[in-house]
């Protein structure tokens, strides 16, 4: 949570955690279909796909990331109700955790975890989740920070290259109106500099410029609040304020 920004949560100033989302399999597989369309007995089937390779890869990334942070991983599951895929997820994550004895791990059912994001947000360090769970939790993270317009994301492959974009997507419903918050996109560029290009100093310069702009009371409409010291900034104006501080 940036200084100057009001989170909906009290005491959220110390929040600093990362959601690591598996992004190519899980609940978003294309296996399935619709039968008997338009008839009373119509049905839809959607298959979840969890592979040992996919779960191992995302778990290892989460543990390695935690080693560079506070050494704590929380695994999102629902193995008490989803009886095949999520117990498999739990087993593989537990197996991989044995390779990282310096990292503490907890497993939390997704419903309880979503609640604890609100009740105990400062507890978390690295949260690893399947495709669907990671999707939902990352949006909840955005609300904790104060706006969907603040949260960047990176979709990475093993070499560090990938797609960098706001966690909320492109917001086509407000395109061209000049009211979108550009910070999530700008911070996504910082992630690209850090993870794909190895330009840590440049990434930090962008992040520090964003923090300074917000701390000085410059806000877009989604963030504008009683403590604002300047008029509401348009998309372009906010980008110019940040650029001037880099």
C-alpha positions in Angstrom: 0.0 0.0 0.0 1.6 3.3 -1.1 2.0 6.1 1.3 -0.8 8.6 0.8 -3.2 6.0 -0.6 -6.1 4.9 1.6 -6.6 1.2 1.7 -10.2 0.0 2.5 -8.5 -2.0 5.3 -7.4 -0.5 8.6 -3.8 -1.1 9.4 -2.8 -2.2 5.9 0.3 0.0 5.7 2.6 -3.0 6.3 1.1 -5.2 3.6 3.7 -6.6 1.2 3.0 -9.9 -0.5 3.0 -11.5 -3.9 0.5 -13.9 -5.5 2.2 -16.5 -7.7 -0.5 -17.8 -10.1 -0.2 -20.9 -12.3 -1.3 -19.6 -15.7 -1.4 -22.3 -18.4 -3.4 -25.2 -17.0 -5.6 -25.7 -13.8 -9.2 -24.8 -14.0 -8.8 -22.8 -17.3 -8.1 -25.7 -19.6 -10.0 -26.0 -22.8 -11.1 -29.6 -22.3 -14.9 -29.9 -22.1 -17.9 -28.8 -24.0 -21.7 -28.4 -24.2 -24.2 -31.2 -24.9 -27.8 -31.0 -25.9 -27.8 -27.3 -26.4 -31.2 -25.7 -25.9 -32.9 -28.8 -24.5 -34.0 -29.3 -20.9 -31.2 -31.9 -20.4 -28.5 -29.5 -21.7 -25.2 -29.9 -19.8 -21.8 -28.3 -19.7 -18.5 -30.0 -18.8 -15.3 -28.2 -18.0 -12.2 -30.2 -17.0 -9.5 -29.0 -14.7 -6.0 -30.2 -15.7 -3.2 -30.3 -13.1 0.1 -31.8 -14.2 3.1 -32.7 -12.0 5.3 -30.6 -14.3 3.0 -27.6 -14.1 2.5 -27.7 -10.3 6.2 -28.4 -9.6 7.2 -25.5 -11.8 5.0 -22.9 -10.1 5.7 -24.3 -6.6 9.5 -24.0 -7.2 9.1 -20.5 -8.5 7.2 -19.5 -5.3 9.7 -21.1 -3.0 12.7 -19.5 -4.8 10.9 -16.1 -4.7 10.3 -16.6 -1.0 14.0 -17.2 -0.4 14.6 -13.6 -1.7 11.9 -12.2 0.6 10.7 -13.3 4.1 10.9 -17.0 3.5 7.2 -17.8 3.9 4.9 -19.5 1.3 1.1 -20.0 1.7 -0.4 -22.5 -0.7 -4.1 -22.0 -1.7 -6.1 -25.2 -1.9 -9.6 -26.7 -1.5 -8.7 -30.3 -1.0 -11.5 -30.8 1.5 -14.1 -30.4 -1.3 -12.3 -30.8 -4.7 -11.2 -34.4 -4.2 -8.8 -35.2 -7.1 -7.0 -32.2 -8.4 -6.4 -30.2 -5.2 -5.1 -33.1 -3.1 -2.7 -33.7 -6.0 -1.7 -30.0 -5.9 -1.1 -30.3 -2.1 1.0 -33.5 -2.5 3.2 -32.0 -5.2 3.6 -28.7 -3.4 4.6 -30.6 -0.2 7.1 -32.6 -2.2 8.7 -29.6 -3.7 8.8 -27.8 -0.3 11.2 -30.4 1.0 13.8 -29.0 -1.4 13.6 -25.6 0.4 14.1 -26.3 4.1 14.7 -22.6 4.8 11.2 -21.6 3.6 8.2 -22.0 5.9 5.0 -23.2 4.3 1.3 -23.2 5.2 -1.6 -24.6 3.3 -5.0 -22.7 3.4 -8.3 -23.5 2.0 -9.3 -20.8 -0.5 -12.4 -19.6 1.3 -10.5 -19.1 4.6 -7.5 -17.6 2.7 -9.8 -15.0 1.0 -11.1 -14.0 4.4 -7.6 -13.9 5.9 -6.4 -11.5 3.1 -8.9 -9.1 4.7 -8.4 -10.0 8.3 -4.6 -10.5 8.4 -3.1 -9.1 5.2 0.3 -8.3 6.8 0.8 -12.0 7.6 1.5 -13.1 4.0 4.7 -13.1 2.0 4.4 -15.3 -1.1 1.0 -17.0 -1.9 1.0 -19.7 -4.6 -2.2 -20.7 -6.2 -3.8 -22.5 -9.2 -5.0 -20.6 -12.2 -8.5 -19.9 -10.9 -7.6 -19.3 -7.3 -4.7 -17.0 -8.3 -7.0 -15.0 -10.6 -9.5 -14.3 -7.8 -6.9 -13.7 -5.1 -4.9 -11.2 -7.2 -8.0 -9.1 -7.8 -8.6 -9.1 -4.0 -5.0 -7.9 -3.6 -5.8 -5.0 -5.9 -8.6 -3.9 -3.7 -6.3 -4.1 -0.6 -3.9 -1.7 -2.3 -6.7 0.8 -2.9 -7.6 0.3 -6.5 -7.4 -2.2 -9.4 -5.5 0.6 -11.2 -2.4 0.1 -8.9 -1.7 -3.6 -9.4 0.9 -4.8 -12.0 1.3 -8.3 -13.1 3.9 -10.4 -15.0 3.3 -13.7 -16.9 6.7 -15.2 -17.0 8.3 -18.3 -18.7 11.4 -20.0 -17.3 13.8 -17.5 -18.9 12.0 -14.5 -17.4 10.4 -13.3 -20.6 6.7 -12.9 -20.9 3.7 -10.6 -20.8 3.6 -7.6 -18.5 0.2 -5.9 -17.9 -2.2 -4.5 -15.3 -3.7 -7.3 -13.3 -7.1 -5.9 -14.2 -6.6 -6.0 -17.9 -7.2 -3.2 -20.4 -10.5 -1.8 -19.1 -12.1 -1.3 -22.6 -15.2 0.2 -21.0 -13.3 3.4 -20.1 -10.9 3.5 -23.1 -10.3 7.0 -24.5 -12.0 8.8 -21.6 -8.8 9.8 -19.9 -9.9 8.5 -16.5 -8.0 5.2 -16.3 -5.3 5.0 -13.7 -2.0 4.3 -15.6 0.0 3.2 -12.6 -0.6 -0.5 -13.0 0.7 -0.3 -16.5 3.7 1.8 -15.5 4.5 -0.6 -12.6 4.2 -3.5 -15.1 6.9 -1.8 -17.1 9.0 -1.8 -14.0 8.5 -5.6 -13.6 9.6 -6.0 -17.2 12.8 -4.1 -16.5 13.5 -6.2 -13.4 12.5 -9.7 -14.5 13.2 -9.7 -18.3 15.9 -7.2 -18.8 17.8 -7.3 -15.6 17.6 -3.5 -15.1 17.0 -3.3 -11.4 18.0 0.4 -11.0 15.6 1.4 -13.8 12.8 -0.6 -12.2 13.4 1.0 -8.8 13.5 4.5 -10.4 10.0 3.9 -11.8 8.6 2.5 -8.6 10.1 5.3 -6.5 8.6 7.9 -8.9 5.2 6.3 -8.6 5.5 6.3 -4.8 6.6 10.0 -4.7 3.8 11.1 -7.0 1.2 9.4 -4.8 2.8 10.6 -1.5 2.5 14.2 -2.8 -1.2 13.8 -3.3 -1.6 13.4 -7.0 -4.5 10.9 -7.7 -6.6 9.7 -10.6 -10.4 9.5 -10.1 -10.3 6.0 -8.7 -8.0 7.1 -5.9 -9.2 10.7 -5.3 -9.8 11.1 -1.6 -10.3 13.7 1.1 -6.5 14.0 1.7 -5.8 14.8 -2.0 -3.8 18.1 -2.4 -4.2 18.4 -6.1 -7.1 18.2 -8.6 -8.1 14.9 -10.1 -5.4 13.8 -12.6 -6.3 12.5 -16.0 -4.6 9.4 -17.4 -2.1 11.5 -19.3 -1.5 14.0 -16.5 -0.8 11.2 -14.0 1.7 9.7 -16.4 3.4 13.0 -16.9 3.7 13.5 -13.1 5.4 10.2 -12.7 7.6 10.7 -15.7 8.8 14.0 -14.4 10.0 12.3 -11.2 12.1 9.6 -12.9 
